[in-house]
Amino acid sequence: MFQSALICTDFSDGLYRLVNVVPSLVAGGLQRIIFFYNAPLLTELEIPRVDDERAEEARQALSVACEGLPEGIEVKVEVASGRASDSILKAAEQYQVDVVFMGMPTRTLLTEKLFGSTTMGLTQRTHAPLMILRPQLMSAFTTAELKLRCESLFEYLLLPYDGSDGAETLVNKVKQGIQDNPDSELKRCLLCWVVDDSQRRGVTDLHPVEAAQTKLEKVKADLESLGLEVRTVVVEGSPQEELLKVAEEHDISAIAVCARRASGIMRWSVPSFTSDLLRSSWHPVIYFPPD
């Protein structure tokens, strides 16, 4: 599904360890990889300047990824400076990558509001999908476990679907990814519709579970026409809680999500399933930006 990636690390998120498993990333479908580090600015003097020492240390540490590459695989190291989100967006555009890897710890909305989040800020500006990974897991995996994880990062996706515009956009983006890359590593999808109380109050159908299943069957047939193995599940309860339970039970590789830009998933006053999932899921999350 993705052939090129910008892997961003600040050396506290565990993503720098991916330099040691490039062949596994290649087995997972990537053919071009750019490892990226944004060097901090020294502010002791009146004029801020780049911490050249840390920048060079990062360049040397990441350059391990360029050694012993499989034939036909391109790996580069990019070190920039300045505001992290700006530098990441610039690099993603420069290299025209299919996906940007980011580390993001689980956190509450209050913590995020107080201290900020580069990853959540990027969701409002990026044109490339974000692969969000938890630093705690990336740091805890053994190298052998990390290799296996990277080989199957894009193999089995859980797609939350509720018939909304955002859900339709998500399905269309997955379809487009497969059409653009016929040799995609994506083999299976799980469509999950969570029926909650608010949905029950908003529809006149006396059998919302059956209605949801009927709609899912149509989406399933559409995805199956592209050669995917597709399963469906309809559950009742809290959307976020039930979706994470389904993810555990079905052994998925990652959860894919998409939000309408007009809904503003970073607006503190508006609850958002997508933003809550980005903050809380221990499973890898692929965030597709809206059109």
KAPE-V215950 format. One record per residue. N is the residue number from 1. PSI is psi as a letter, one per 30 degrees, with the letter a starting at -180 (NA if undefined). Layout:
n/psi
N/PSI
N/PSI
//
This chain:
n/psi
1/e
2/k
3/f
4/k
5/k
6/j
7/j
8/k
9/k
10/g
11/g
12/g
13/f
14/f
15/f
16/f
17/f
18/f
19/f
20/f
21/h
22/e
23/e
24/e
25/e
26/e
27/f
28/g
29/f
30/k
31/f
32/k
33/k
34/j
35/k
36/k
37/k
38/j
39/k
40/l
41/k
42/k
43/g
44/e
45/l
46/e
47/j
48/k
49/l
50/k
51/i
52/e
53/e
54/e
55/e
56/e
57/e
58/e
59/e
60/e
61/e
62/f
63/f
64/e
65/f
66/f
67/k
68/h
69/k
70/l
71/k
72/g
73/k
74/k
75/k
76/l
77/k
78/k
79/k
80/a
81/l
82/a
83/k
84/e
85/e
86/e
87/e
88/e
89/e
90/e
91/e
92/e
93/e
94/e
95/f
96/h
97/l
98/f
99/k
100/k
101/k
102/k
103/k
104/j
105/l
106/k
107/l
108/l
109/e
110/e
111/e
112/e
113/e
114/e
115/f
116/l
117/j
118/e
119/e
120/e
121/e
122/f
123/f
124/f
125/f
126/k
127/f
128/k
129/l
130/k
131/j
132/k
133/k
134/k
135/e
136/e
137/e
138/e
139/f
140/f
141/k
142/l
143/e
144/e
145/e
146/e
147/e
148/e
149/e
150/f
151/f
152/g
153/e
154/g
155/e
156/j
157/k
158/k
159/j
160/k
161/k
162/g
163/f
164/l
165/e
166/e
167/e
168/e
169/e
170/e
171/e
172/e
173/e
174/e
175/e
176/e
177/e
178/e
179/e
180/f
181/i
182/f
183/g
184/k
185/f
186/j
187/e
188/l
189/k
190/j
191/k
192/k
193/k
194/j
195/j
196/l
197/e
198/e
199/e
200/e
201/f
202/f
203/l
204/f
205/k
206/f
207/i
208/e
209/e
210/e
211/e
212/e
213/e
214/e
215/e
216/e
217/e
218/e
219/e
220/e
221/e
222/e
223/e
224/f
225/f
226/g
227/g
228/l
229/k
230/k
231/l
232/l
233/k
234/k
235/l
236/k
237/a
238/k
239/e
240/e
241/e
242/e
243/e
244/e
245/e
246/e
247/e
248/e
249/f
250/g
251/h
252/l
253/e
254/l
255/k
256/k
257/l
258/k
259/k
260/k
261/e
262/f
263/f
264/i
265/f
266/g
267/j
268/f
269/f
270/j
271/k
272/k
273/e
274/e
275/e
276/e
277/e
278/e
279/f
280/f
281/k
282/f
283/k
284/k
285/k
286/j
287/j
288/k
289/k
290/l
291/NA
//
